[in-house]
């Protein structure tokens, strides 16, 4: 009884998955709107990457400045990275 119930339930789930997997995503936006949305997303991502690069560069410059200030006046200090 239990095995029969599990088999039936499994069959129903498999058939339901097949039916669901066959469905397609249909958008009601025009191709121009889709292209505009994609361009906006690309521009936002580009701006975010540029901001991250600027932040990393600023951190690098701050580190270099701190090292320079720490080593001012000392001629025998070498920093190896």
C-alpha positions in Angstrom: 0.0 0.0 0.0 2.7 2.4 1.0 4.9 1.5 -2.0 2.0 2.0 -4.3 1.2 5.4 -2.8 4.8 6.5 -3.1 5.0 5.3 -6.7 1.8 7.2 -7.6 3.0 10.3 -5.9 6.4 10.1 -7.6 4.7 9.6 -11.0 2.5 12.6 -10.5 5.5 14.8 -9.5 7.4 13.6 -12.6 4.5 14.4 -14.9 4.0 17.7 -13.3 7.7 18.6 -13.7 7.5 17.7 -17.4 4.5 19.9 -17.9 6.1 22.8 -16.0 9.4 22.4 -17.8 7.7 22.8 -21.2 6.4 26.3 -20.4 8.2 29.2 -22.0 8.8 32.7 -20.6 6.8 35.1 -22.7 7.4 38.8 -22.2 5.1 41.5 -23.1 7.9 44.1 -23.7 8.9 45.1 -27.1 12.3 44.3 -28.5 13.3 48.0 -28.2 12.3 48.0 -24.5 14.3 44.8 -23.9 17.4 46.3 -25.6 17.0 49.6 -23.6 16.7 47.6 -20.3 19.8 45.6 -21.2 21.7 48.7 -22.1 20.7 50.3 -18.8 21.8 47.3 -16.8 25.1 47.2 -18.7 25.7 50.9 -18.0 24.9 50.5 -14.3 27.3 47.5 -14.1 30.0 49.4 -15.9 29.6 52.4 -13.5 29.7 50.0 -10.5 32.9 48.4 -11.8 34.5 51.8 -12.4 33.6 52.9 -8.8 35.2 49.7 -7.4 38.3 50.3 -9.4 38.5 53.9 -8.2 38.1 52.7 -4.6 40.8 50.0 -5.0 43.1 52.6 -6.5 42.5 55.0 -3.7 43.2 52.3 -1.1 46.4 51.5 -2.9 47.5 55.1 -3.0 46.6 55.5 0.7 48.8 52.4 1.5 51.7 53.8 -0.5 51.4 57.2 1.2 51.4 55.5 4.6 54.5 53.5 3.7 56.2 56.6 2.4 55.4 58.6 5.6 56.6 55.7 7.8 59.9 55.5 5.9 60.7 59.2 5.6 64.2 60.0 6.7 65.3 56.4 6.8 67.6 55.4 4.0 68.1 51.7 4.9 64.5 50.5 4.8 63.4 48.5 1.9 60.0 47.1 1.5 59.7 43.8 -0.4 56.2 42.7 -1.4 
